[in-house]
Amino acid sequence: MIPVVTLIVILILMLIANRIATVALTLTGLSEEVAKFQARSAFTGCGFTTRESEQVANHPVRRRIVMMLMLLGNAGTVTAVASLILTFVSVEDRAQWGVRLGILAAGLAVLWIFTSSYWAGRLMSRAIRRALMAWTSLDVRDYDSLLRLSNNYSVSELQVEFGDWLANRKLSDLGLNVEGVTVLGIQRENGTYIAVPTGSDTIQPQDTLVLYGHIDAIGRIDRRPAGPQGDEEHRRAVAGEI
């Protein structure tokens, strides 16, 4: 009877480990569906070559989670198979064999119902999330992926000088968002920082702008001359002529 109980306990621990890894991966910025798929792939040893797999492999925290999950998956599978063999090899008669098979089937049925339950999964994930956030530092988002800092997109700082096209103008008048550039913040010379600026905010000389957009677009704005010539260049950029 001990091998049957051991097998069920091992399966429970394997499910818990998989759930913990899934929640841990979501804390690094992956969506729940992607995290669940990658956790199961790592735990079962399946080698899927996907874009999501590259995101996991290129992120140091995610990589450690997946490596640990692969080790636990291999150890758990071997232990589970060994316990399954011992469950039926040590049977002395058919009646005992049937009892063990019934207990195993009942245990698997309970596990299946529990793992299929939406509410049980939600409660378990919430408990694991609270524990991980309290006892670990896994809340390390992959901001490169979240901001899509690839294909020449970047977050850059731009120093506004006297006489620049940007100087002494409201954001709403500049229309930088039409060129595909977003102003994330404005650092004033006096130390004031404006987070998530609005169209009514005026850019002043000596301001440092935190911009997100294509490198070429940010470079054009930085070099843009003041006055009508700069306005014409802005119009051409919006029209896609440059």
VOPAGU-2260 file (C-alpha; in pm, 1 decimal, decimal comma):
REM VOPAGU-2260
SITE   aa  ch    i         X         Y         Z
SITE  MET   A    0       0,0       0,0       0,0
SITE  ILE   A    1     292,9     234,1      68,8
SITE  PRO   A    2     405,0     240,9    -298,4
SITE  VAL   A    3      54,5     353,0    -404,9
SITE  VAL   A    4      48,7     637,0    -152,3
SITE  THR   A    5     404,4     732,3    -247,5
SITE  LEU   A    6     309,7     749,7    -615,5
SITE  ILE   A    7       9,8     973,9    -546,3
SITE  VAL   A    8     219,2    1202,8    -323,5
SITE  ILE   A    9     485,0    1228,3    -595,5
SITE  LEU   A   10     223,2    1322,3    -853,2
SITE  ILE   A   11      83,8    1589,5    -618,7
SITE  LEU   A   12     431,2    1734,0    -565,5
SITE  MET   A   13     493,7    1734,8    -941,0
SITE  LEU   A   14     170,6    1926,8   -1001,3
SITE  ILE   A   15     256,9    2177,2    -727,7
SITE  ALA   A   16     607,1    2227,7    -869,5
SITE  ASN   A   17     461,9    2289,4   -1214,1
SITE  ARG   A   18     212,3    2539,6   -1075,8
SITE  ILE   A   19     482,9    2723,2    -878,7
SITE  ALA   A   20     699,1    2749,6   -1190,7
SITE  THR   A   21     404,5    2880,4   -1392,3
SITE  VAL   A   22     330,7    3153,9   -1138,7
SITE  ALA   A   23     702,3    3238,2   -1110,5
SITE  LEU   A   24     727,0    3282,3   -1487,6
SITE  THR   A   25     423,7    3512,4   -1490,1
SITE  LEU   A   26     598,1    3729,1   -1229,8
SITE  THR   A   27     876,9    3789,3   -1482,0
SITE  GLY   A   28     631,6    3928,8   -1737,0
SITE  LEU   A   29     511,3    3625,9   -1936,2
SITE  SER   A   30     141,0    3583,1   -1996,1
SITE  GLU   A   31     -28,2    3303,7   -1802,7
SITE  GLU   A   32     -87,2    3089,9   -2112,3
SITE  VAL   A   33     273,1    3120,3   -2232,6
SITE  ALA   A   34     405,8    3056,5   -1881,0
SITE  LYS   A   35     188,6    2745,4   -1844,9
SITE  PHE   A   36     303,1    2609,6   -2180,8
SITE  GLN   A   37     672,3    2673,3   -2113,4
SITE  ALA   A   38     651,3    2524,5   -1763,5
SITE  ARG   A   39     489,3    2205,4   -1890,0
SITE  SER   A   40     736,3    2183,2   -2178,6
SITE  ALA   A   41    1032,7    2213,0   -1942,8
SITE  PHE   A   42     885,0    1974,8   -1685,4
SITE  THR   A   43     814,7    1703,1   -1942,7
SITE  GLY   A   44    1143,1    1758,5   -2127,3
SITE  CYS   A   45     977,4    1854,3   -2456,9
SITE  GLY   A   46    1199,1    2082,7   -2660,8
SITE  PHE   A   47     973,5    2329,2   -2840,0
SITE  THR   A   48    1159,7    2586,7   -3048,5
SITE  THR   A   49     932,9    2889,8   -3038,5
SITE  ARG   A   50     967,7    3264,3   -2995,3
SITE  GLU   A   51     841,3    3225,5   -2638,5
SITE  SER   A   52    1116,1    2971,1   -2571,0
SITE  GLU   A   53    1373,9    3224,4   -2685,3
SITE  GLN   A   54    1224,8    3481,5   -2448,5
SITE  VAL   A   55    1271,4    3232,2   -2165,8
SITE  ALA   A   56    1625,7    3136,0   -2265,6
SITE  ASN   A   57    1738,8    3498,6   -2302,4
SITE  HIS   A   58    1604,0    3605,0   -1960,9
SITE  PRO   A   59    1833,9    3510,0   -1666,5
SITE  VAL   A   60    1556,0    3466,5   -1407,4
SITE  ARG   A   61    1329,5    3267,4   -1638,9
SITE  ARG   A   62    1624,7    3053,4   -1742,0
SITE  ARG   A   63    1696,9    2957,5   -1379,3
SITE  ILE   A   64    1330,7    2871,5   -1320,7
SITE  VAL   A   65    1317,1    2647,5   -1626,5
SITE  MET   A   66    1647,6    2476,4   -1541,7
SITE  MET   A   67    1522,6    2392,5   -1193,2
SITE  LEU   A   68    1194,0    2270,0   -1338,1
SITE  MET   A   69    1374,6    2041,6   -1583,2
SITE  LEU   A   70    1571,7    1884,1   -1298,4
SITE  LEU   A   71    1258,7    1834,1   -1088,4
SITE  GLY   A   72    1072,9    1693,4   -1386,7
SITE  ASN   A   73    1339,3    1432,9   -1460,0
SITE  ALA   A   74    1370,0    1332,1   -1094,4
SITE  GLY   A   75     992,3    1321,2   -1048,8
SITE  THR   A   76     933,1    1111,6   -1359,5
SITE  VAL   A   77    1193,7     853,3   -1259,9
SITE  THR   A   78    1059,5     834,1    -904,8
SITE  ALA   A   79     699,0     807,4   -1024,6
SITE  VAL   A   80     781,1     524,6   -1266,2
SITE  ALA   A   81     974,8     339,8    -995,8
SITE  SER   A   82     684,5     376,2    -751,1
SITE  LEU   A   83     439,2     257,0   -1015,0
SITE  ILE   A   84     646,3     -54,2   -1077,9
SITE  LEU   A   85     675,3    -126,9    -705,2
SITE  THR   A   86     300,3     -79,3    -665,8
SITE  PHE   A   87     219,0    -385,5    -874,4
SITE  VAL   A   88     538,4    -593,1    -863,8
SITE  SER   A   89     500,8    -655,0    -490,8
SITE  VAL   A   90     137,8    -774,6    -523,6
SITE  GLU   A   91      83,1   -1125,8    -383,6
SITE  ASP   A   92    -267,9   -1199,8    -513,7
SITE  ARG   A   93    -523,2   -1064,0    -760,6
SITE  ALA   A   94    -748,9    -919,6    -490,7
SITE  GLN   A   95    -467,8    -703,2    -356,6
SITE  TRP   A   96    -377,2    -604,6    -710,8
SITE  GLY   A   97    -736,1    -486,0    -767,9
SITE  VAL   A   98    -741,7    -287,2    -442,7
SITE  ARG   A   99    -420,2    -105,5    -530,6
SITE  LEU   A  100    -546,0     -35,8    -881,4
SITE  GLY   A  101    -870,5     103,6    -738,8
SITE  ILE   A  102    -686,9     328,3    -491,5
SITE  LEU   A  103    -456,3     452,6    -766,2
SITE  ALA   A  104    -748,6     521,4   -1001,6
SITE  ALA   A  105    -937,6     707,0    -728,3
SITE  GLY   A  106    -632,4     914,8    -644,1
SITE  LEU   A  107    -575,9    1004,1   -1009,7
SITE  ALA   A  108    -943,4    1095,4   -1047,4
SITE  VAL   A  109    -925,4    1331,5    -749,5
SITE  LEU   A  110    -610,3    1491,8    -889,0
SITE  TRP   A  111    -773,5    1532,9   -1229,3
SITE  ILE   A  112   -1079,9    1700,3   -1078,6
SITE  PHE   A  113    -862,8    1929,7    -867,1
SITE  THR   A  114    -636,7    2035,8   -1156,4
SITE  SER   A  115    -938,3    2087,8   -1384,6
SITE  SER   A  116   -1115,5    2310,0   -1132,3
SITE  TYR   A  117   -1089,8    2677,2   -1227,2
SITE  TRP   A  118   -1148,5    2800,9    -871,6
SITE  ALA   A  119    -899,7    2558,5    -719,6
SITE  GLY   A  120    -640,0    2671,1    -971,7
SITE  ARG   A  121    -709,3    3038,4    -899,4
SITE  LEU   A  122    -681,6    2993,7    -523,3
SITE  MET   A  123    -362,7    2791,9    -556,2
SITE  SER   A  124    -205,2    3045,1    -792,9
SITE  ARG   A  125    -291,4    3335,3    -561,9
SITE  ALA   A  126    -137,2    3162,6    -262,0
SITE  ILE   A  127     178,2    3079,0    -456,8
SITE  ARG   A  128     200,8    3434,1    -595,0
SITE  ARG   A  129     178,3    3587,1    -246,1
SITE  ALA   A  130     443,9    3349,1    -116,0
SITE  LEU   A  131     682,5    3413,5    -406,5
SITE  MET   A  132     645,0    3791,4    -383,1
SITE  ALA   A  133     698,0    3779,9      -5,8
SITE  TRP   A  134     998,0    3547,4      -0,7
SITE  THR   A  135    1166,9    3598,1    -338,3
SITE  SER   A  136    1262,0    3874,5    -580,2
SITE  LEU   A  137    1111,1    3715,6    -889,6
SITE  ASP   A  138     910,3    4022,6    -985,6
SITE  VAL   A  139    1172,1    4110,4   -1247,5
SITE  ARG   A  140     992,0    4205,5   -1564,3
SITE  ASP   A  141    1150,1    4173,1   -1903,9
SITE  TYR   A  142    1098,7    4535,2   -1998,3
SITE  ASP   A  143    1284,4    4489,4   -2326,1
SITE  SER   A  144    1008,8    4251,0   -2433,8
SITE  LEU   A  145     725,6    4453,5   -2281,1
SITE  LEU   A  146     839,8    4770,6   -2461,5
SITE  ARG   A  147     941,1    4570,4   -2770,7
SITE  LEU   A  148    1294,2    4713,4   -2761,7
SITE  SER   A  149    1392,5    4542,1   -3083,1
SITE  ASN   A  150    1394,5    4626,0   -3453,0
SITE  ASN   A  151    1570,3    4954,7   -3369,5
SITE  TYR   A  152    1317,5    5070,4   -3108,3
SITE  SER   A  153    1461,6    5212,6   -2788,0
SITE  VAL   A  154    1409,3    5431,1   -2484,0
SITE  SER   A  155    1636,9    5734,4   -2516,9
SITE  GLU   A  156    1709,5    6064,6   -2345,2
SITE  LEU   A  157    1713,1    6387,1   -2544,2
SITE  GLN   A  158    1857,9    6713,1   -2411,0
SITE  VAL   A  159    1662,1    7018,7   -2527,3
SITE  GLU   A  160    1881,0    7320,3   -2603,3
SITE  PHE   A  161    1795,6    7685,8   -2659,7
SITE  GLY   A  162    1681,8    7735,6   -3018,6
SITE  ASP   A  163    1576,4    7372,2   -3071,1
SITE  TRP   A  164    1256,9    7292,3   -3258,0
SITE  LEU   A  165    1118,8    7139,8   -2936,9
SITE  ALA   A  166    1197,6    7431,6   -2706,8
SITE  ASN   A  167     915,4    7645,3   -2561,8
SITE  ARG   A  168     640,3    7444,0   -2728,0
SITE  LYS   A  169     353,6    7236,2   -2590,6
SITE  LEU   A  170     352,4    6863,2   -2655,7
SITE  SER   A  171      10,8    6891,0   -2816,9
SITE  ASP   A  172     153,3    7137,8   -3073,1
SITE  LEU   A  173     453,2    6919,0   -3154,8
SITE  GLY   A  174     259,3    6604,2   -3242,6
SITE  LEU   A  175     550,7    6370,3   -3169,0
SITE  ASN   A  176     315,5    6075,7   -3123,2
SITE  VAL   A  177     212,0    6111,3   -3487,3
SITE  GLU   A  178     574,5    6043,5   -3578,6
SITE  GLY   A  179     570,5    5732,9   -3360,8
SITE  VAL   A  180     760,6    5886,8   -3069,0
SITE  THR   A  181     616,9    5888,0   -2715,5
SITE  VAL   A  182     734,8    6121,8   -2438,5
SITE  LEU   A  183     755,7    5905,0   -2125,9
SITE  GLY   A  184     882,2    6177,5   -1895,1
SITE  ILE   A  185    1032,4    6526,5   -1868,2
SITE  GLN   A  186    1323,7    6604,4   -1637,2
SITE  ARG   A  187    1339,4    6977,1   -1559,2
SITE  GLU   A  188    1667,3    7157,0   -1499,4
SITE  ASN   A  189    1554,2    7240,1   -1142,3
SITE  GLY   A  190    1515,6    6868,9   -1062,1
SITE  THR   A  191    1140,8    6841,5   -1113,7
SITE  TYR   A  192    1031,9    6529,4   -1297,4
SITE  ILE   A  193     704,9    6512,3   -1491,0
SITE  ALA   A  194     593,4    6152,5   -1527,3
SITE  VAL   A  195     349,8    6069,6   -1807,8
SITE  PRO   A  196     334,0    6427,8   -1941,6
SITE  THR   A  197      16,3    6553,0   -2111,7
SITE  GLY   A  198     -37,1    6767,5   -2417,7
SITE  SER   A  199     -58,6    7083,2   -2203,0
SITE  ASP   A  200     298,3    7041,4   -2073,1
SITE  THR   A  201     549,7    7278,1   -2232,6
SITE  ILE   A  202     902,2    7166,1   -2315,9
SITE  GLN   A  203    1155,9    7414,3   -2186,8
SITE  PRO   A  204    1521,5    7464,8   -2279,1
SITE  GLN   A  205    1754,8    7245,0   -2070,3
SITE  ASP   A  206    1478,7    6985,1   -2022,5
SITE  THR   A  207    1576,4    6622,3   -2062,8
SITE  LEU   A  208    1309,4    6419,5   -2241,2
SITE  VAL   A  209    1268,7    6044,7   -2195,3
SITE  LEU   A  210    1147,1    5920,9   -2533,3
SITE  TYR   A  211    1032,2    5586,4   -2666,0
SITE  GLY   A  212    1028,5    5523,8   -3038,9
SITE  HIS   A  213    1230,9    5427,3   -3343,3
SITE  ILE   A  214    1595,7    5528,7   -3320,9
SITE  ASP   A  215    1584,8    5704,1   -3659,0
SITE  ALA   A  216    1273,9    5906,1   -3565,1
SITE  ILE   A  217    1428,3    6016,1   -3234,1
SITE  GLY   A  218    1748,6    6110,3   -3415,2
SITE  ARG   A  219    1559,1    6323,0   -3669,1
SITE  ILE   A  220    1375,7    6506,5   -3391,5
SITE  ASP   A  221    1704,0    6573,1   -3210,0
SITE  ARG   A  222    1859,6    6724,3   -3525,9
SITE  ARG   A  223    1547,2    6910,3   -3640,3
SITE  PRO   A  224    1598,0    7285,8   -3689,4
SITE  ALA   A  225    1368,3    7540,5   -3527,0
SITE  GLY   A  226    1108,7    7748,4   -3706,0
SITE  PRO   A  227     921,3    7683,9   -4030,9
SITE  GLN   A  228    1195,0    7456,2   -4163,3
SITE  GLY   A  229    1149,2    7223,3   -3867,5
SITE  ASP   A  230     769,6    7231,6   -3906,5
SITE  GLU   A  231     805,2    7132,6   -4270,7
SITE  GLU   A  232    1036,9    6847,2   -4177,7
SITE  HIS   A  233     779,7    6732,1   -3920,5
SITE  ARG   A  234     507,2    6739,9   -4188,5
SITE  ARG   A  235     721,9    6532,5   -4426,2
SITE  ALA   A  236     801,5    6281,8   -4149,5
SITE  VAL   A  237     431,8    6236,9   -4072,4
SITE  ALA   A  238     357,0    6192,7   -4442,9
SITE  GLY   A  239     629,4    5927,0   -4465,0
SITE  GLU   A  240     835,4    6127,1   -4714,3
SITE  ILE   A  241    1152,0    6100,3   -4503,0
